[in-house]
Amino acid sequence: MAKLIKILAGLLIVSLDMVAGILGYKAEAAQNQKKHLALWLMECDMPSHEAFVLGLAAATLLGIAHVLANLLGGCSVCSTDDIRKATPIKQLSIACLVFTWIGDAGDWDKGKPQVKYFV
């Protein structure tokens, strides 16, 4: 029974990731359909409300998937001594976990108008 719950939890996390990816692509498509604003020497994209909502939904689902993966995966690192005593594979998995959270936090400035090119 416990093995079935783990499999279902894994499938839930994968499905949340897939839905977040699809929403992200839809947000990008909605942003690409928005008009370009041409200023004196620059061309900017005007932010799209639909793209913002879709992107926010994608980020929320991705955050929920990461939290579930951390809670259900048994991330049991309580101190630096635990990390030092862990096997190299466990240390690598902890490093990857930290980098996934850093990578998620790095995309929060997407709502600003972006300069396409400078002439």
Biopython code that builds the backbone (N, CA, C, O; Angstrom):
import numpy as np
from Bio.PDB.StructureBuilder import StructureBuilder

atoms = [
    (1, "MET", "N", (0.815, -1.191, 0.000)),
    (1, "MET", "CA", (0.000, 0.000, 0.000)),
    (1, "MET", "C", (0.862, 1.259, 0.000)),
    (1, "MET", "O", (0.562, 2.222, -0.706)),
    (2, "ALA", "N", (1.939, 1.249, 0.798)),
    (2, "ALA", "CA", (2.822, 2.417, 0.866)),
    (2, "ALA", "C", (3.523, 2.638, -0.475)),
    (2, "ALA", "O", (3.770, 3.775, -0.878)),
    (3, "LYS", "N", (3.840, 1.536, -1.157)),
    (3, "LYS", "CA", (4.499, 1.666, -2.451)),
    (3, "LYS", "C", (3.560, 2.295, -3.475)),
    (3, "LYS", "O", (3.996, 3.083, -4.314)),
    (4, "LEU", "N", (2.278, 1.951, -3.411)),
    (4, "LEU", "CA", (1.292, 2.535, -4.321)),
    (4, "LEU", "C", (1.137, 4.031, -4.066)),
    (4, "LEU", "O", (0.995, 4.810, -5.009)),
    (5, "ILE", "N", (1.162, 4.434, -2.809)),
    (5, "ILE", "CA", (1.048, 5.857, -2.473)),
    (5, "ILE", "C", (2.260, 6.621, -2.998)),
    (5, "ILE", "O", (2.113, 7.735, -3.499)),
    (6, "LYS", "N", (3.454, 6.039, -2.890)),
    (6, "LYS", "CA", (4.651, 6.689, -3.410)),
    (6, "LYS", "C", (4.590, 6.836, -4.924)),
    (6, "LYS", "O", (4.992, 7.865, -5.468)),
    (7, "ILE", "N", (4.093, 5.822, -5.597)),
    (7, "ILE", "CA", (3.969, 5.889, -7.054)),
    (7, "ILE", "C", (2.957, 6.956, -7.448)),
    (7, "ILE", "O", (3.204, 7.736, -8.368)),
    (8, "LEU", "N", (1.821, 6.996, -6.760)),
    (8, "LEU", "CA", (0.807, 8.006, -7.066)),
    (8, "LEU", "C", (1.315, 9.417, -6.756)),
    (8, "LEU", "O", (1.018, 10.356, -7.495)),
    (9, "ALA", "N", (2.065, 9.569, -5.689)),
    (9, "ALA", "CA", (2.632, 10.886, -5.364)),
    (9, "ALA", "C", (3.633, 11.311, -6.435)),
    (9, "ALA", "O", (3.662, 12.476, -6.832)),
    (10, "GLY", "N", (4.441, 10.382, -6.898)),
    (10, "GLY", "CA", (5.388, 10.692, -7.977)),
    (10, "GLY", "C", (4.678, 11.089, -9.255)),
    (10, "GLY", "O", (5.092, 12.028, -9.934)),
    (11, "LEU", "N", (3.604, 10.375, -9.586)),
    (11, "LEU", "CA", (2.824, 10.729, -10.775)),
    (11, "LEU", "C", (2.150, 12.091, -10.622)),
    (11, "LEU", "O", (2.037, 12.842, -11.590)),
    (12, "LEU", "N", (1.705, 12.407, -9.412)),
    (12, "LEU", "CA", (1.111, 13.721, -9.162)),
    (12, "LEU", "C", (2.142, 14.826, -9.375)),
    (12, "LEU", "O", (1.836, 15.850, -9.987)),
    (13, "ILE", "N", (3.346, 14.627, -8.878)),
    (13, "ILE", "CA", (4.400, 15.628, -9.029)),
    (13, "ILE", "C", (4.775, 15.798, -10.496)),
    (13, "ILE", "O", (4.947, 16.923, -10.965)),
    (14, "VAL", "N", (4.903, 14.699, -11.216)),
    (14, "VAL", "CA", (5.228, 14.775, -12.644)),
    (14, "VAL", "C", (4.111, 15.471, -13.412)),
    (14, "VAL", "O", (4.382, 16.283, -14.297)),
    (15, "SER", "N", (2.865, 15.164, -13.082)),
    (15, "SER", "CA", (1.753, 15.802, -13.789)),
    (15, "SER", "C", (1.688, 17.298, -13.478)),
    (15, "SER", "O", (1.378, 18.090, -14.368)),
    (16, "LEU", "N", (1.973, 17.703, -12.237)),
    (16, "LEU", "CA", (2.026, 19.125, -11.915)),
    (16, "LEU", "C", (3.129, 19.827, -12.701)),
    (16, "LEU", "O", (2.939, 20.946, -13.179)),
    (17, "ASP", "N", (4.273, 19.176, -12.834)),
    (17, "ASP", "CA", (5.366, 19.743, -13.627)),
    (17, "ASP", "C", (4.967, 19.882, -15.096)),
    (17, "ASP", "O", (5.270, 20.892, -15.730)),
    (18, "MET", "N", (4.295, 18.882, -15.630)),
    (18, "MET", "CA", (3.890, 18.933, -17.035)),
    (18, "MET", "C", (2.866, 20.038, -17.274)),
    (18, "MET", "O", (2.965, 20.767, -18.261)),
    (19, "VAL", "N", (1.888, 20.171, -16.385)),
    (19, "VAL", "CA", (0.877, 21.224, -16.529)),
    (19, "VAL", "C", (1.538, 22.599, -16.399)),
    (19, "VAL", "O", (1.184, 23.529, -17.124)),
    (20, "ALA", "N", (2.497, 22.728, -15.477)),
    (20, "ALA", "CA", (3.215, 23.996, -15.330)),
    (20, "ALA", "C", (3.993, 24.332, -16.598)),
    (20, "ALA", "O", (4.035, 25.492, -17.010)),
    (21, "GLY", "N", (4.600, 23.342, -17.210)),
    (21, "GLY", "CA", (5.323, 23.569, -18.466)),
    (21, "GLY", "C", (4.399, 24.000, -19.592)),
    (21, "GLY", "O", (4.727, 24.904, -20.361)),
    (22, "ILE", "N", (3.250, 23.355, -19.688)),
    (22, "ILE", "CA", (2.274, 23.721, -20.723)),
    (22, "ILE", "C", (1.768, 25.145, -20.499)),
    (22, "ILE", "O", (1.653, 25.921, -21.448)),
    (23, "LEU", "N", (1.467, 25.486, -19.253)),
    (23, "LEU", "CA", (1.026, 26.852, -18.948)),
    (23, "LEU", "C", (2.120, 27.871, -19.258)),
    (23, "LEU", "O", (1.828, 28.975, -19.717)),
    (24, "GLY", "N", (3.360, 27.511, -19.014)),
    (24, "GLY", "CA", (4.475, 28.403, -19.334)),
    (24, "GLY", "C", (4.579, 28.666, -20.824)),
    (24, "GLY", "O", (4.811, 29.801, -21.241)),
    (25, "TYR", "N", (4.408, 27.607, -21.645)),
    (25, "TYR", "CA", (4.434, 27.787, -23.095)),
    (25, "TYR", "C", (3.254, 28.629, -23.577)),
    (25, "TYR", "O", (3.401, 29.456, -24.476)),
    (26, "LYS", "N", (2.084, 28.412, -22.974)),
    (26, "LYS", "CA", (0.922, 29.225, -23.347)),
    (26, "LYS", "C", (1.127, 30.685, -22.957)),
    (26, "LYS", "O", (0.712, 31.582, -23.690)),
    (27, "ALA", "N", (1.758, 30.932, -21.820)),
    (27, "ALA", "CA", (2.045, 32.301, -21.404)),
    (27, "ALA", "C", (3.010, 32.972, -22.373)),
    (27, "ALA", "O", (2.849, 34.143, -22.715)),
    (28, "GLU", "N", (4.002, 32.224, -22.806)),
    (28, "GLU", "CA", (4.952, 32.786, -23.769)),
    (28, "GLU", "C", (4.271, 33.086, -25.096)),
    (28, "GLU", "O", (4.554, 34.109, -25.719)),
    (29, "ALA", "N", (3.374, 32.202, -25.537)),
    (29, "ALA", "CA", (2.640, 32.447, -26.781)),
    (29, "ALA", "C", (1.730, 33.663, -26.649)),
    (29, "ALA", "O", (1.605, 34.450, -27.588)),
    (30, "ALA", "N", (1.097, 33.821, -25.496)),
    (30, "ALA", "CA", (0.237, 34.987, -25.273)),
    (30, "ALA", "C", (1.061, 36.267, -25.255)),
    (30, "ALA", "O", (0.612, 37.296, -25.761)),
    (31, "GLN", "N", (2.247, 36.220, -24.684)),
    (31, "GLN", "CA", (3.108, 37.405, -24.667)),
    (31, "GLN", "C", (3.600, 37.746, -26.069)),
    (31, "GLN", "O", (3.725, 38.922, -26.411)),
    (32, "ASN", "N", (3.879, 36.732, -26.881)),
    (32, "ASN", "CA", (4.362, 36.977, -28.236)),
    (32, "ASN", "C", (3.281, 37.583, -29.131)),
    (32, "ASN", "O", (3.607, 38.232, -30.124)),
    (33, "GLN", "N", (2.001, 37.385, -28.802)),
    (33, "GLN", "CA", (0.912, 37.946, -29.592)),
    (33, "GLN", "C", (0.641, 39.400, -29.245)),
    (33, "GLN", "O", (-0.089, 40.080, -29.966)),
    (34, "LYS", "N", (1.209, 39.881, -28.167)),
    (34, "LYS", "CA", (0.998, 41.265, -27.734)),
    (34, "LYS", "C", (1.782, 42.207, -28.638)),
    (34, "LYS", "O", (2.818, 41.830, -29.185)),
    (35, "LYS", "N", (1.288, 43.433, -28.794)),
    (35, "LYS", "CA", (1.931, 44.420, -29.656)),
    (35, "LYS", "C", (3.290, 44.839, -29.108)),
    (35, "LYS", "O", (3.538, 44.816, -27.902)),
    (36, "HIS", "N", (4.157, 45.221, -30.036)),
    (36, "HIS", "CA", (5.458, 45.752, -29.660)),
    (36, "HIS", "C", (5.350, 47.271, -29.570)),
    (36, "HIS", "O", (4.668, 47.904, -30.376)),
    (37, "LEU", "N", (6.009, 47.829, -28.610)),
    (37, "LEU", "CA", (6.031, 49.275, -28.429)),
    (37, "LEU", "C", (7.379, 49.781, -28.924)),
    (37, "LEU", "O", (8.422, 49.440, -28.365)),
    (38, "ALA", "N", (7.351, 50.589, -29.966)),
    (38, "ALA", "CA", (8.592, 51.127, -30.522)),
    (38, "ALA", "C", (8.828, 52.517, -29.948)),
    (38, "ALA", "O", (8.063, 53.450, -30.196)),
    (39, "LEU", "N", (9.879, 52.632, -29.194)),
    (39, "LEU", "CA", (10.302, 53.922, -28.671)),
    (39, "LEU", "C", (11.460, 54.424, -29.525)),
    (39, "LEU", "O", (11.886, 53.741, -30.456)),
    (40, "TRP", "N", (11.955, 55.575, -29.224)),
    (40, "TRP", "CA", (12.935, 56.251, -30.047)),
    (40, "TRP", "C", (14.029, 55.323, -30.579)),
    (40, "TRP", "O", (14.146, 55.173, -31.795)),
    (41, "LEU", "N", (14.826, 54.701, -29.726)),
    (41, "LEU", "CA", (15.895, 53.802, -30.168)),
    (41, "LEU", "C", (15.696, 52.359, -29.725)),
    (41, "LEU", "O", (16.527, 51.499, -30.015)),
    (42, "MET", "N", (14.613, 52.094, -29.032)),
    (42, "MET", "CA", (14.401, 50.759, -28.486)),
    (42, "MET", "C", (13.041, 50.230, -28.898)),
    (42, "MET", "O", (12.129, 50.991, -29.224)),
    (43, "GLU", "N", (12.926, 48.931, -28.878)),
    (43, "GLU", "CA", (11.643, 48.290, -29.102)),
    (43, "GLU", "C", (11.349, 47.409, -27.896)),
    (43, "GLU", "O", (12.164, 46.565, -27.522)),
    (44, "CYS", "N", (10.187, 47.609, -27.292)),
    (44, "CYS", "CA", (9.839, 46.888, -26.064)),
    (44, "CYS", "C", (8.569, 46.073, -26.284)),
    (44, "CYS", "O", (7.743, 46.396, -27.139)),
    (45, "ASP", "N", (8.433, 45.018, -25.499)),
    (45, "ASP", "CA", (7.188, 44.262, -25.453)),
    (45, "ASP", "C", (6.321, 44.839, -24.348)),
    (45, "ASP", "O", (6.790, 45.050, -23.229)),
    (46, "MET", "N", (5.065, 45.093, -24.659)),
    (46, "MET", "CA", (4.123, 45.510, -23.627)),
    (46, "MET", "C", (3.699, 44.261, -22.868)),
    (46, "MET", "O", (3.447, 43.232, -23.495)),
    (47, "PRO", "N", (3.612, 44.309, -21.559)),
    (47, "PRO", "CA", (3.208, 43.130, -20.803)),
    (47, "PRO", "C", (1.755, 42.749, -21.093)),
    (47, "PRO", "O", (0.888, 43.613, -21.226)),
    (48, "SER", "N", (1.513, 41.472, -21.186)),
    (48, "SER", "CA", (0.179, 40.945, -21.426)),
    (48, "SER", "C", (-0.389, 40.413, -20.113)),
    (48, "SER", "O", (0.274, 39.653, -19.407)),
    (49, "HIS", "N", (-1.619, 40.814, -19.789)),
    (49, "HIS", "CA", (-2.240, 40.350, -18.546)),
    (49, "HIS", "C", (-2.476, 38.837, -18.596)),
    (49, "HIS", "O", (-2.272, 38.140, -17.602)),
    (50, "GLU", "N", (-2.903, 38.341, -19.750)),
    (50, "GLU", "CA", (-3.143, 36.897, -19.896)),
    (50, "GLU", "C", (-1.845, 36.120, -19.695)),
    (50, "GLU", "O", (-1.837, 35.079, -19.038)),
    (51, "ALA", "N", (-0.750, 36.626, -20.260)),
    (51, "ALA", "CA", (0.540, 35.961, -20.090)),
    (51, "ALA", "C", (0.977, 35.986, -18.632)),
    (51, "ALA", "O", (1.544, 35.015, -18.130)),
    (52, "PHE", "N", (0.710, 37.106, -17.949)),
    (52, "PHE", "CA", (1.066, 37.204, -16.538)),
    (52, "PHE", "C", (0.302, 36.182, -15.704)),
    (52, "PHE", "O", (0.880, 35.519, -14.843)),
    (53, "VAL", "N", (-1.007, 36.055, -15.963)),
    (53, "VAL", "CA", (-1.831, 35.114, -15.197)),
    (53, "VAL", "C", (-1.387, 33.685, -15.463)),
    (53, "VAL", "O", (-1.263, 32.891, -14.532)),
    (54, "LEU", "N", (-1.147, 33.351, -16.730)),
    (54, "LEU", "CA", (-0.705, 31.995, -17.059)),
    (54, "LEU", "C", (0.672, 31.701, -16.462)),
    (54, "LEU", "O", (0.907, 30.604, -15.955)),
    (55, "GLY", "N", (1.573, 32.670, -16.520)),
    (55, "GLY", "CA", (2.901, 32.480, -15.942)),
    (55, "GLY", "C", (2.858, 32.335, -14.437)),
    (55, "GLY", "O", (3.592, 31.532, -13.860)),
    (56, "LEU", "N", (1.991, 33.119, -13.797)),
    (56, "LEU", "CA", (1.848, 33.012, -12.346)),
    (56, "LEU", "C", (1.276, 31.653, -11.946)),
    (56, "LEU", "O", (1.703, 31.062, -10.954)),
    (57, "ALA", "N", (0.309, 31.162, -12.722)),
    (57, "ALA", "CA", (-0.251, 29.836, -12.452)),
    (57, "ALA", "C", (0.811, 28.754, -12.638)),
    (57, "ALA", "O", (0.881, 27.809, -11.853)),
    (58, "ALA", "N", (1.635, 28.894, -13.678)),
    (58, "ALA", "CA", (2.704, 27.924, -13.914)),
    (58, "ALA", "C", (3.720, 27.933, -12.774)),
    (58, "ALA", "O", (4.151, 26.878, -12.310)),
    (59, "ALA", "N", (4.100, 29.133, -12.326)),
    (59, "ALA", "CA", (5.062, 29.232, -11.222)),
    (59, "ALA", "C", (4.490, 28.661, -9.929)),
    (59, "ALA", "O", (5.207, 28.033, -9.151)),
    (60, "THR", "N", (3.197, 28.880, -9.704)),
    (60, "THR", "CA", (2.551, 28.348, -8.503)),
    (60, "THR", "C", (2.528, 26.823, -8.532)),
    (60, "THR", "O", (2.857, 26.172, -7.540)),
    (61, "LEU", "N", (2.141, 26.261, -9.667)),
    (61, "LEU", "CA", (2.122, 24.797, -9.775)),
    (61, "LEU", "C", (3.518, 24.208, -9.628)),
    (61, "LEU", "O", (3.694, 23.166, -8.997)),
    (62, "LEU", "N", (4.506, 24.875, -10.210)),
    (62, "LEU", "CA", (5.872, 24.382, -10.087)),
    (62, "LEU", "C", (6.359, 24.454, -8.641)),
    (62, "LEU", "O", (7.054, 23.554, -8.168)),
    (63, "GLY", "N", (5.990, 25.529, -7.944)),
    (63, "GLY", "CA", (6.352, 25.634, -6.530)),
    (63, "GLY", "C", (5.696, 24.554, -5.686)),
    (63, "GLY", "O", (6.331, 23.976, -4.804)),
    (64, "ILE", "N", (4.414, 24.278, -5.961)),
    (64, "ILE", "CA", (3.703, 23.220, -5.231)),
    (64, "ILE", "C", (4.362, 21.869, -5.497)),
    (64, "ILE", "O", (4.524, 21.063, -4.581)),
    (65, "ALA", "N", (4.742, 21.623, -6.751)),
    (65, "ALA", "CA", (5.395, 20.355, -7.080)),
    (65, "ALA", "C", (6.725, 20.222, -6.349)),
    (65, "ALA", "O", (7.063, 19.138, -5.874)),
    (66, "HIS", "N", (7.482, 21.313, -6.255)),
    (66, "HIS", "CA", (8.764, 21.248, -5.553)),
    (66, "HIS", "C", (8.573, 21.030, -4.056)),
    (66, "HIS", "O", (9.307, 20.256, -3.440)),
    (67, "VAL", "N", (7.607, 21.699, -3.479)),
    (67, "VAL", "CA", (7.350, 21.507, -2.051)),
    (67, "VAL", "C", (6.916, 20.067, -1.780)),
    (67, "VAL", "O", (7.391, 19.443, -0.831)),
    (68, "LEU", "N", (6.015, 19.538, -2.611)),
    (68, "LEU", "CA", (5.589, 18.142, -2.449)),
    (68, "LEU", "C", (6.757, 17.179, -2.612)),
    (68, "LEU", "O", (6.880, 16.213, -1.857)),
    (69, "ALA", "N", (7.609, 17.436, -3.588)),
    (69, "ALA", "CA", (8.758, 16.547, -3.793)),
    (69, "ALA", "C", (9.690, 16.581, -2.588)),
    (69, "ALA", "O", (10.237, 15.551, -2.191)),
    (70, "ASN", "N", (9.869, 17.756, -2.011)),
    (70, "ASN", "CA", (10.736, 17.854, -0.828)),
    (70, "ASN", "C", (10.115, 17.175, 0.386)),
    (70, "ASN", "O", (10.798, 16.469, 1.128)),
    (71, "LEU", "N", (8.816, 17.391, 0.585)),
    (71, "LEU", "CA", (8.160, 16.798, 1.750)),
    (71, "LEU", "C", (8.016, 15.288, 1.620)),
    (71, "LEU", "O", (8.278, 14.550, 2.569)),
    (72, "LEU", "N", (7.602, 14.833, 0.448)),
    (72, "LEU", "CA", (7.391, 13.398, 0.266)),
    (72, "LEU", "C", (8.686, 12.643, 0.014)),
    (72, "LEU", "O", (8.765, 11.437, 0.247)),
    (73, "GLY", "N", (9.709, 13.363, -0.469)),
    (73, "GLY", "CA", (10.990, 12.719, -0.737)),
    (73, "GLY", "C", (11.817, 12.485, 0.509)),
    (73, "GLY", "O", (12.812, 11.760, 0.477)),
    (74, "GLY", "N", (11.412, 13.090, 1.594)),
    (74, "GLY", "CA", (12.129, 12.867, 2.841)),
    (74, "GLY", "C", (13.436, 13.617, 2.910)),
    (74, "GLY", "O", (14.463, 13.041, 3.271)),
    (75, "CYS", "N", (13.418, 14.874, 2.575)),
    (75, "CYS", "CA", (14.622, 15.691, 2.687)),
    (75, "CYS", "C", (14.951, 15.841, 4.164)),
    (75, "CYS", "O", (14.327, 16.636, 4.867)),
    (76, "SER", "N", (15.924, 15.083, 4.630)),
    (76, "SER", "CA", (16.197, 15.021, 6.067)),
    (76, "SER", "C", (17.550, 15.634, 6.410)),
    (76, "SER", "O", (18.318, 15.054, 7.178)),
    (77, "VAL", "N", (17.838, 16.770, 5.862)),
    (77, "VAL", "CA", (19.087, 17.451, 6.171)),
    (77, "VAL", "C", (18.785, 18.476, 7.243)),
    (77, "VAL", "O", (18.146, 19.495, 6.979)),
    (78, "CYS", "N", (19.241, 18.205, 8.441)),
    (78, "CYS", "CA", (18.943, 19.092, 9.567)),
    (78, "CYS", "C", (20.124, 19.976, 9.921)),
    (78, "CYS", "O", (19.928, 21.087, 10.415)),
    (79, "SER", "N", (21.336, 19.520, 9.687)),
    (79, "SER", "CA", (22.507, 20.313, 10.049)),
    (79, "SER", "C", (23.614, 20.061, 9.034)),
    (79, "SER", "O", (23.524, 19.160, 8.200)),
    (80, "THR", "N", (24.658, 20.874, 9.124)),
    (80, "THR", "CA", (25.782, 20.691, 8.206)),
    (80, "THR", "C", (26.546, 19.401, 8.508)),
    (80, "THR", "O", (27.206, 18.850, 7.627)),
    (81, "ASP", "N", (26.457, 18.918, 9.751)),
    (81, "ASP", "CA", (27.105, 17.646, 10.075)),
    (81, "ASP", "C", (26.454, 16.501, 9.310)),
    (81, "ASP", "O", (27.135, 15.576, 8.866)),
    (82, "ASP", "N", (25.133, 16.568, 9.159)),
    (82, "ASP", "CA", (24.441, 15.535, 8.383)),
    (82, "ASP", "C", (24.904, 15.550, 6.936)),
    (82, "ASP", "O", (25.044, 14.496, 6.315)),
    (83, "ILE", "N", (25.141, 16.738, 6.397)),
    (83, "ILE", "CA", (25.592, 16.833, 5.009)),
    (83, "ILE", "C", (27.012, 16.296, 4.867)),
    (83, "ILE", "O", (27.321, 15.597, 3.901)),
    (84, "ARG", "N", (27.871, 16.620, 5.823)),
    (84, "ARG", "CA", (29.258, 16.148, 5.758)),
    (84, "ARG", "C", (29.357, 14.635, 5.898)),
    (84, "ARG", "O", (30.218, 14.009, 5.280)),
    (85, "LYS", "N", (28.479, 14.044, 6.708)),
    (85, "LYS", "CA", (28.509, 12.596, 6.920)),
    (85, "LYS", "C", (27.795, 11.816, 5.815)),
    (85, "LYS", "O", (27.917, 10.593, 5.739)),
    (86, "ALA", "N", (27.059, 12.513, 4.970)),
    (86, "ALA", "CA", (26.290, 11.837, 3.927)),
    (86, "ALA", "C", (27.219, 11.317, 2.831)),
    (86, "ALA", "O", (28.350, 11.777, 2.672)),
    (87, "THR", "N", (26.705, 10.351, 2.087)),
    (87, "THR", "CA", (27.467, 9.807, 0.965)),
    (87, "THR", "C", (27.560, 10.865, -0.131)),
    (87, "THR", "O", (26.761, 11.802, -0.152)),
    (88, "PRO", "N", (28.530, 10.729, -1.046)),
    (88, "PRO", "CA", (28.655, 11.713, -2.132)),
    (88, "PRO", "C", (27.395, 11.809, -3.007)),
    (88, "PRO", "O", (27.078, 12.890, -3.503)),
    (89, "ILE", "N", (26.687, 10.714, -3.200)),
    (89, "ILE", "CA", (25.457, 10.740, -3.993)),
    (89, "ILE", "C", (24.392, 11.568, -3.280)),
    (89, "ILE", "O", (23.670, 12.340, -3.911)),
    (90, "LYS", "N", (24.300, 11.404, -1.965)),
    (90, "LYS", "CA", (23.336, 12.190, -1.179)),
    (90, "LYS", "C", (23.717, 13.672, -1.203)),
    (90, "LYS", "O", (22.842, 14.531, -1.306)),
    (91, "GLN", "N", (25.008, 13.977, -1.108)),
    (91, "GLN", "CA", (25.448, 15.361, -1.183)),
    (91, "GLN", "C", (25.126, 15.971, -2.545)),
    (91, "GLN", "O", (24.719, 17.130, -2.632)),
    (92, "LEU", "N", (25.309, 15.190, -3.602)),
    (92, "LEU", "CA", (24.979, 15.669, -4.949)),
    (92, "LEU", "C", (23.483, 15.920, -5.095)),
    (92, "LEU", "O", (23.076, 16.894, -5.729)),
    (93, "SER", "N", (22.669, 15.054, -4.517)),
    (93, "SER", "CA", (21.216, 15.256, -4.603)),
    (93, "SER", "C", (20.786, 16.494, -3.818)),
    (93, "SER", "O", (19.866, 17.200, -4.233)),
    (94, "ILE", "N", (21.437, 16.763, -2.696)),
    (94, "ILE", "CA", (21.134, 17.970, -1.925)),
    (94, "ILE", "C", (21.530, 19.208, -2.719)),
    (94, "ILE", "O", (20.801, 20.200, -2.731)),
    (95, "ALA", "N", (22.683, 19.154, -3.382)),
    (95, "ALA", "CA", (23.120, 20.291, -4.196)),
    (95, "ALA", "C", (22.147, 20.536, -5.350)),
    (95, "ALA", "O", (21.816, 21.682, -5.652)),
    (96, "CYS", "N", (21.695, 19.472, -5.986)),
    (96, "CYS", "CA", (20.716, 19.624, -7.068)),
    (96, "CYS", "C", (19.408, 20.202, -6.551)),
    (96, "CYS", "O", (18.778, 21.016, -7.225)),
    (97, "LEU", "N", (19.002, 19.790, -5.373)),
    (97, "LEU", "CA", (17.789, 20.332, -4.768)),
    (97, "LEU", "C", (17.917, 21.834, -4.532)),
    (97, "LEU", "O", (16.989, 22.590, -4.820)),
    (98, "VAL", "N", (19.050, 22.262, -4.017)),
    (98, "VAL", "CA", (19.272, 23.692, -3.784)),
    (98, "VAL", "C", (19.275, 24.454, -5.107)),
    (98, "VAL", "O", (18.703, 25.540, -5.199)),
    (99, "PHE", "N", (19.918, 23.890, -6.132)),
    (99, "PHE", "CA", (19.976, 24.577, -7.422)),
    (99, "PHE", "C", (18.612, 24.666, -8.094)),
    (99, "PHE", "O", (18.356, 25.627, -8.820)),
    (100, "THR", "N", (17.727, 23.694, -7.875)),
    (100, "THR", "CA", (16.388, 23.807, -8.461)),
    (100, "THR", "C", (15.611, 24.945, -7.831)),
    (100, "THR", "O", (14.864, 25.638, -8.521)),
    (101, "TRP", "N", (15.775, 25.152, -6.524)),
    (101, "TRP", "CA", (15.091, 26.274, -5.875)),
    (101, "TRP", "C", (15.683, 27.602, -6.320)),
    (101, "TRP", "O", (14.948, 28.574, -6.494)),
    (102, "ILE", "N", (16.988, 27.661, -6.506)),
    (102, "ILE", "CA", (17.617, 28.893, -6.993)),
    (102, "ILE", "C", (17.165, 29.181, -8.421)),
    (102, "ILE", "O", (16.894, 30.332, -8.765)),
    (103, "GLY", "N", (17.083, 28.157, -9.245)),
    (103, "GLY", "CA", (16.633, 28.330, -10.627)),
    (103, "GLY", "C", (15.200, 28.809, -10.714)),
    (103, "GLY", "O", (14.865, 29.607, -11.589)),
    (104, "ASP", "N", (14.345, 28.331, -9.814)),
    (104, "ASP", "CA", (12.954, 28.790, -9.801)),
    (104, "ASP", "C", (12.857, 30.243, -9.372)),
    (104, "ASP", "O", (12.046, 30.998, -9.908)),
    (105, "ALA", "N", (13.675, 30.639, -8.413)),
    (105, "ALA", "CA", (13.603, 32.005, -7.902)),
    (105, "ALA", "C", (14.192, 33.012, -8.882)),
    (105, "ALA", "O", (13.928, 34.208, -8.757)),
    (106, "GLY", "N", (14.972, 32.569, -9.841)),
    (106, "GLY", "CA", (15.627, 33.481, -10.767)),
    (106, "GLY", "C", (14.736, 34.046, -11.849)),
    (106, "GLY", "O", (15.163, 34.958, -12.557)),
    (107, "ASP", "N", (13.515, 33.553, -12.018)),
    (107, "ASP", "CA", (12.650, 33.993, -13.102)),
    (107, "ASP", "C", (11.536, 34.915, -12.652)),
    (107, "ASP", "O", (10.505, 34.979, -13.320)),
    (108, "TRP", "N", (11.693, 35.629, -11.554)),
    (108, "TRP", "CA", (10.609, 36.460, -11.040)),
    (108, "TRP", "C", (10.517, 37.818, -11.708)),
    (108, "TRP", "O", (9.549, 38.537, -11.460)),
    (109, "ASP", "N", (11.477, 38.210, -12.548)),
    (109, "ASP", "CA", (11.429, 39.524, -13.172)),
    (109, "ASP", "C", (10.828, 39.470, -14.572)),
    (109, "ASP", "O", (11.058, 40.389, -15.358)),
    (110, "LYS", "N", (10.086, 38.455, -14.906)),
    (110, "LYS", "CA", (9.543, 38.294, -16.253)),
    (110, "LYS", "C", (8.379, 39.225, -16.539)),
    (110, "LYS", "O", (7.997, 39.358, -17.701)),
    (111, "GLY", "N", (7.796, 39.874, -15.543)),
    (111, "GLY", "CA", (6.654, 40.742, -15.772)),
    (111, "GLY", "C", (7.025, 42.126, -16.272)),
    (111, "GLY", "O", (6.139, 42.883, -16.669)),
    (112, "LYS", "N", (8.301, 42.486, -16.267)),
    (112, "LYS", "CA", (8.730, 43.800, -16.698)),
    (112, "LYS", "C", (8.793, 43.854, -18.222)),
    (112, "LYS", "O", (9.020, 42.825, -18.859)),
    (113, "PRO", "N", (8.599, 45.030, -18.823)),
    (113, "PRO", "CA", (8.795, 45.149, -20.267)),
    (113, "PRO", "C", (10.247, 44.816, -20.616)),
    (113, "PRO", "O", (11.179, 45.245, -19.935)),
    (114, "GLN", "N", (10.412, 44.061, -21.663)),
    (114, "GLN", "CA", (11.741, 43.623, -22.039)),
    (114, "GLN", "C", (12.177, 44.339, -23.307)),
    (114, "GLN", "O", (11.407, 44.453, -24.261)),
    (115, "VAL", "N", (13.405, 44.818, -23.315)),
    (115, "VAL", "CA", (13.938, 45.494, -24.491)),
    (115, "VAL", "C", (14.345, 44.434, -25.497)),
    (115, "VAL", "O", (15.124, 43.534, -25.182)),
    (116, "LYS", "N", (13.809, 44.543, -26.725)),
    (116, "LYS", "CA", (14.140, 43.576, -27.766)),
    (116, "LYS", "C", (15.519, 43.834, -28.329)),
    (116, "LYS", "O", (16.353, 42.929, -28.353)),
    (117, "TYR", "N", (15.777, 45.041, -28.780)),
    (117, "TYR", "CA", (17.092, 45.367, -29.303)),
    (117, "TYR", "C", (17.299, 46.866, -29.219)),
    (117, "TYR", "O", (16.352, 47.643, -29.104)),
    (118, "PHE", "N", (18.541, 47.242, -29.279)),
    (118, "PHE", "CA", (18.908, 48.650, -29.208)),
    (118, "PHE", "C", (19.551, 49.015, -30.533)),
    (118, "PHE", "O", (20.552, 48.420, -30.930)),
    (119, "VAL", "N", (18.975, 49.993, -31.214)),
    (119, "VAL", "CA", (19.465, 50.359, -32.543)),
    (119, "VAL", "C", (20.503, 51.437, -32.452)),
    (119, "VAL", "O", (21.031, 51.874, -33.475)),
]
sb = StructureBuilder()
sb.init_structure("model")
sb.init_model(0)
sb.init_chain("A")
sb.init_seg("    ")
for serial, (resi, resn, name, xyz) in enumerate(atoms, 1):
    if name == "N":
        sb.init_residue(resn, " ", resi, " ")
    sb.init_atom(name, np.array(xyz, "f"), 0.0, 1.0, " ", f" {name:<3s}", serial, name[0])
structure = sb.get_structure()
